[in-house]
Amino acid sequence: MYPSICFVTGASTDFGVSVVKMLKTLNLKVYGLVERDSDNISIERLFNLGCKLIEGELDRPETYSDKIKIVDYIIHLAERRSGSIEELEQYNVHGTRILVESAPPQCRIIYLSTIGVYGRAKGTLHEDMDPDPIDDYSRSKLGAERVILGNEEIDSFILRCPYIIHPYSSELAKLLRNIFRKRIISKTHDKFYFVHSNDIAYYILSALSEELHGHVIVNIPGVIITFEELLKAYTLGCEDTYRSIVLPWSSHVSFPVLLSDNQNIDTSFAEYDLIWIPQFSKSSILDDITELPRIYP
């Protein structure tokens, strides 16, 4: 049985709007936290969906505390991906701490984390192993996880996600354009790990109704795409011929979610216990990647 009231942070992002839209199809009451720099188009889309807009800041509880006290579930999507380690810690960790402290007892928090928390650990990466992130963003996401796990008055689902691809992802378009223009080819066996935003939205809805209690960590299943497959798909959208020169990968571009050749993600809990199976295949994700340079030339 779904809860009656949801509170969504990061509601004005492209993915946040998609989640709110899916929640509203279930006739749920949704409060969306939108920050001052949110774009007007996203705010208008949320308003038209019937989302109750709350203008505020994650680390300023006085801007949303009166609304959060009545919610059943908190869907925590807000995050910072770039900036100094201090800025990432302030927003991702400290902001999450304030959110959790403001949450009513017995509510459930669904938090989008990253498989980047595993760092370069070798072998099969499973939920109960000790994380060892190697970049500042993943460290801050792990810090936020620990804040949530340290609160015994709430339930939580922590979703360790691949890179979430949205059909209109301007962030991914910018990242791939940077790779494409530099004509970089990876000299490593790194693999990109993607999941479609619609699959993640479905998993979030599933986490609302799961009967598990306490704190639950889930590795989210995704699809593996090689560097060459990724670049060829993007090049096709540019209506150009695939070609590259060999440059050192790490010194020219940083990609959020990579798996090395000796890493595998254990998603058996998600797929066999929770029955969370991706509906979007590698080919559909590559099709979305091909469309990106056409949408954002």
Residue pairs with C-beta under 8 A, 6 or more apart in sequence:
1 209
2 26
2 28
2 205
2 208
2 209
3 28
3 71
3 72
3 73
3 108
3 208
4 28
4 29
4 72
5 28
5 29
5 30
5 31
5 70
5 71
5 72
5 73
6 23
6 28
6 29
6 30
6 31
6 71
6 72
6 73
6 74
6 75
6 208
7 30
7 31
7 33
7 64
7 67
7 68
7 71
7 73
7 74
7 75
8 16
8 19
8 20
8 23
8 30
8 31
8 32
8 33
8 51
8 74
8 75
8 77
9 33
9 58
9 74
9 75
9 76
9 77
9 78
9 99
10 16
10 33
10 76
10 77
10 78
10 79
11 17
11 19
11 20
11 30
11 32
11 33
11 34
11 46
11 51
11 53
11 77
12 32
12 34
12 35
12 38
12 39
12 42
12 43
12 46
13 42
13 77
14 42
14 166
14 168
14 169
14 170
14 197
15 77
15 164
15 166
15 197
15 200
15 201
16 32
16 42
16 77
17 42
17 45
17 46
17 49
18 166
18 197
18 198
18 201
19 75
19 77
19 201
19 204
20 30
20 32
20 46
20 49
20 51
21 49
22 201
22 202
22 204
22 205
23 30
23 75
23 205
24 30
24 49
24 50
24 51
26 205
29 52
30 49
30 50
30 51
30 52
31 51
31 52
31 54
31 64
31 67
31 68
31 71
32 46
32 51
32 52
32 53
32 54
33 54
33 56
33 58
33 64
33 78
34 42
34 43
34 46
34 53
34 54
34 55
34 56
35 55
35 56
35 57
35 58
35 78
36 55
36 57
43 53
46 53
47 53
52 67
54 63
54 64
54 67
55 63
56 63
56 64
57 63
58 78
58 91
58 95
58 96
58 98
58 99
59 90
59 91
59 94
59 95
59 98
60 98
61 68
61 98
61 99
61 101
61 102
64 102
65 102
68 74
68 99
68 102
68 103
68 104
69 102
69 104
70 104
71 104
71 107
72 107
72 108
73 107
73 108
73 109
73 110
73 208
74 99
74 103
74 107
74 108
74 109
74 110
75 109
75 110
75 204
76 96
76 99
76 109
76 110
76 111
76 112
77 112
78 91
78 95
79 91
79 92
79 112
79 141
80 87
80 88
80 91
80 92
80 137
80 140
81 137
81 171
81 256
82 137
83 91
84 136
85 136
85 139
85 140
88 136
88 137
88 139
88 140
89 140
89 143
91 140
92 137
92 140
92 141
92 143
92 144
93 140
93 143
93 144
93 147
96 111
96 143
96 144
96 147
96 148
97 147
99 109
100 109
100 147
100 148
100 151
100 154
103 109
103 151
103 154
105 153
105 154
106 153
106 154
106 155
107 154
107 155
108 154
108 155
108 156
108 157
108 207
108 208
109 148
109 154
109 155
109 156
109 157
110 156
110 157
110 159
110 204
110 207
110 208
111 144
111 145
111 148
111 156
111 157
111 158
111 159
112 159
112 161
112 164
112 200
113 141
113 142
113 144
113 145
113 158
113 159
113 160
113 161
114 137
114 138
114 141
114 160
114 161
114 256
114 257
115 125
115 160
115 161
115 162
115 193
115 219
115 220
115 257
115 259
115 265
116 133
116 135
116 137
116 138
116 141
116 256
116 257
117 131
117 133
117 138
117 141
117 142
117 145
117 160
118 125
118 129
118 131
118 132
118 133
118 263
119 131
119 132
119 133
119 134
119 138
120 132
120 134
120 260
120 263
121 129
121 131
121 132
121 263
122 260
122 262
122 263
123 262
123 263
123 264
124 264
124 265
124 266
125 219
125 263
125 264
125 265
125 266
126 219
126 266
127 160
127 217
127 218
127 219
127 266
127 269
128 217
131 142
133 139
133 141
133 142
135 254
137 256
145 158
145 217
148 154
148 156
148 158
148 215
149 156
149 158
149 215
155 212
155 213
155 214
155 215
155 216
156 215
156 216
157 207
157 210
157 216
157 218
158 215
158 216
158 217
158 218
159 200
159 203
159 204
159 207
159 218
159 220
160 217
160 218
160 219
160 220
161 195
161 200
161 220
161 222
162 193
162 194
162 195
162 220
162 222
162 223
162 257
163 172
163 192
163 193
163 194
163 195
163 222
163 255
163 256
163 257
164 194
164 195
164 196
164 197
164 200
165 172
165 194
165 195
165 196
165 197
165 285
165 288
165 289
166 172
166 197
167 197
167 288
167 291
168 295
169 292
170 296
172 289
172 292
173 292
173 293
173 295
173 296
174 296
175 253
175 255
176 230
176 234
176 289
176 292
176 293
177 293
177 296
178 253
179 231
179 234
179 253
180 231
180 234
180 235
180 238
180 293
182 247
182 252
182 253
183 243
183 244
183 245
183 247
184 244
184 245
184 247
184 249
184 252
184 253
185 227
185 228
185 231
185 244
185 245
185 246
185 247
186 227
186 249
187 246
187 248
187 249
188 249
188 260
188 261
189 260
189 261
190 227
190 249
190 258
190 259
190 260
190 261
191 224
191 225
191 226
191 227
191 258
191 259
191 260
191 261
192 224
192 225
192 226
192 227
192 230
192 255
192 257
192 258
192 259
193 222
193 223
193 224
193 225
193 257
193 258
193 259
193 265
194 222
194 223
194 225
194 257
194 285
195 220
195 221
195 222
195 223
195 278
195 280
196 278
196 279
196 280
196 284
196 285
196 288
198 279
198 280
199 278
199 279
199 280
200 220
202 276
202 279
203 218
203 220
203 270
203 276
206 274
206 276
207 218
210 216
210 274
218 269
218 270
218 274
218 276
219 265
219 266
219 267
219 269
219 270
220 267
220 270
220 276
221 265
221 267
221 270
221 271
221 276
221 277
221 278
222 265
222 278
223 278
223 280
223 281
223 282
223 285
224 259
224 282
225 282
225 285
225 286
229 282
229 286
230 286
230 289
231 242
231 244
232 242
233 286
233 287
233 289
233 290
234 289
234 290
234 292
234 293
235 241
235 242
236 242
236 290
237 289
237 290
237 291
237 292
237 293
237 294
238 293
259 265
270 276
271 277
